[in-house]
Amino acid sequence: MIRSLIQFARNGRRGIGALDAAGNAFVLSGAETTLQLAQQAIAAGLQLAELAEQRKGAAFDLAEVTLLGPIDHRDSAHLLVSGTGLTHLGSAEGRDKMHKAAAGGENLTDSMRMFLMGEEGGKPAPGTAGVQPEWFYKGDGSILVAQGAPLTMPSFAEDGSEEPEIAGIYLIDQHGQPVRLGFCMGNEFSDHVIERGNYLWLAHSKLRQAALAPELRLGALPDDVRGISRIRREGQVIWEKPFLSGEANMSHSIANLEHHHFKNTLFRRPGDLHVHYFGTATLSFSDGLRTQEGDVFELEADAFSLPLRNPLQRAQDEGFVAVKPL
């Protein structure tokens, strides 16, 4: 039974494949990209997994292909990358450490108040809206990084650190209806020093690249997702910690996070893709680790067959950006 989709390149040509639960790969016919297959499934009135089963062809070895990101758009401006924070049980603890928060009462930080609001009202009855989460914009499709490619922090960044998360992948159909294609494991990647300096700089701290593991898991996300986040330096593991996701480990339901993103009309433009990160509770930065160029981020989780690995690098300094008057 097909569980996930992947995109790949072989001999200069793109293709799309499927993975079963054991990680075996099969070529899919009739489409070259995940977006094309999703559009065809919508037009045929089929679930994406159903159409993938119909298109399932010969098995192939993943070692013979180059794995690409699981979703893309030929015009990157039509793919929006965004996310939510303080959505996972325990996520406020790490944020409060960063902000050197007070312990309780009227001295609660905005982060802790936001978390407690979600814990109380983030899982409303089906079909109803609960409390809205923290929300942030990361960029368009040009910021997405595939398996093995560097995560590049800007020259002006003060930090480049991992955030192991699950992301929802969406296509807006011709009627303006958001359609969830599936879920990916990803590294949301942020500048925690900037964020710690002033909470109002959170928006700046999130304008960074983000990585997605190769596979798009179809259907529902398991309620309990368990993974490992680690960092290697010169080949040696210098930090490792489990991370949890899925609704059993979240203070918000996925439906509530989706509603508060797509309730905004500008996010329901037909033909657009969305990658929306759901948040995390596990950060090496909260444990006092400072990353450096050459470090390698590694993520793996039981809900996905393929890991995600990305080295850290820094972009060259472009200097002061002056605006030219016309």
FENFEN-V23831 format. One line per field, one symbol per residue. psi: psi as a letter, one per 20 degrees, with the letter a starting at -180 (. if undefined). A space follows every 50 residues. Layout:
# FENFEN-V23831
psi: ???
This chain:
# FENFEN-V23831
psi: pphqqqqrqpkjqqrqrqpahijpqqqpriqiqggggghhgghikqqhhg hhghjpcqqrphiiroprqiqrphoiijopparqrliqpihhghghghjl qrhabijprhghggghghhhjimrqpjqpaqqrqqqphaaiiipprpiqq ooqrhiqiqoqqoprpqqpqpoaijjpppphbqqprohornhggghhphi jggghimrrqqprhqoprbqpqhopprpprpqokiqoippqqqqaqhhjq iqqhhggggigiiohijlppiqqpoopirrjophhhjjpprrpiqpppqq qiiqhqrpppqprpqqpjapopppq.
